[in-house]
Amino acid sequence: AEKHLDNSDLQLSVRSAEDALSESQRSGKAPVALHVLVRAKQRLGIPANDLVKEAAEKAQSQDLSFKAAVKLAEVSLSLGDGRLSDAVQQAKDLRSLATELPPSESRLQTLALSMQVTTQLARGAYDDAMRAAMELLAAAQRRQDKQAEAAAWLRIAEVHRHREMVPMGPTGVGTSTAEETLQAAERSADIYTSSLSSLSADSQSESRRGMASAHVEAGRACLRLGRFRQSISLASEAMGIFRSLGFLHRLTGALDVELEARRGLMEPMIGLQAANRELQLLREQAESQETRESRGFNQAEAEILEAIARTHGSLSEPLGAVRNALLAADLRKEIQDEAGETAALLLAADQQRNLGEMIDATETAERALALACRTGNARHEEEAARVLSRVLAERGLNDQAPQRPQALQALEALITAVKQRDGGAAKDSERLLNSFGGLVTNKDIADHVVPLISRDPEAVKFLREELGWNIEKPYTQKQVGKEVRHLDFYLGHRLTGMGFGPQFKVCTFPVRVWGSAPVAVSVNQLPETEAWQMEMMFRPGFIDSGLQSGMVHAPFFD
């Protein structure tokens, strides 16, 4: 049941967990599988409240082990529903039960104490999570349970990884280091390895899975430490174990570690070969079994295809990236994984943009945005809106971009900060503005900034000193302009060797302007011409007329 849950074969997980519960009932053992059944049903969208409620009522007349197993399921239910405060209280009750469990229930005690770590991590209380992990370790050492001790060290490594990201003090350094994470993960792997020979076949499988998970945790720590070769070695060993045990999702996680390490070594092609090799092995394994339509196999294949797409993208090979990302999206759709399908479509849309297929990129990004809105995934919705807006901006369709209003709001916030001479707010607004890319054009900025510095010339100094903008004061009435007659203007062009026909003499009001920088101003009116030119979004004659207008600064007009 746990393996199927890990592989996202949720229906199989439910059936296996129900079989395990039936066996527990026949043998009079604690219903440990109940918490797996709850998690599988939650991920399928099947309510599990009544199931847990019924078990809790039955537990009132049962022994301590039964009560602990039901309480474990209650914590899983609360965590899955996002009720953290309930989960924390239930986890405290579970801990009290776990400390009183008999030695024969060592596995249940390990699960119960491990759930304390999971609950504290979910609420972001990393110090409490570390205390819970240390308690888990102490309990395992008291029982002289090597498997439980190795599992405790793996949880300690996991907590260290989370604590690495928590800044402490003015230095902003995490409360744990990658070296501490690595040491804990290596300790876990060593204990798992040393205890393998004394275990039964079933226990060996569980220990090998734990050992491989420890290798992946250590491999990720090595990535953060820049030890890429060591990371590849650990990831490769973990992939072999997960492949033999059938843990497909964990296999793809280990593959991601190797691919990232290969990128760190500037060897992305070797990583790409490894990913394609794993994809081939996965397909062969799926074909040799009767589980070809297994959700787990399809999901694992999609994950590998996405990894291959990202690697192609890092190699500036958008064609390969698009092909693999769209294959992954199709697989995600087949298993009704809308969140995964959204992510794959976003990857494809971004690479279609790099390929120059702007219409396809627009359609793909729109599909991703519609999926994200339907699933209610705020992160995916924001990312889809960003990708679609970027594509539309590059197509010159800024006003259709979903993030256009937000971009203009950021520009307004920047202008307000400049008016108030608030350097911090101005820098924050500028960073936000830059994140929108081409959604805010130079014209938008000029339309907002020029009126500001016309009324408030000191704003130029603020923009230059606080934001590093290289900006000149706006032109004033003191500037001098000189109009050049249309006839003289094109006579000057002819004298320098460029004769324009009637269709190209379009600068009808050329003016030379003197100021802090030389400027040419003209009214350029293109005449009506053939239909194919009139239907163009931007006629090339405008570029030509812009170049022509610079002639007003020619010396013979002095």
Disulfide bonds with the S-S distance in Angstrom:
none
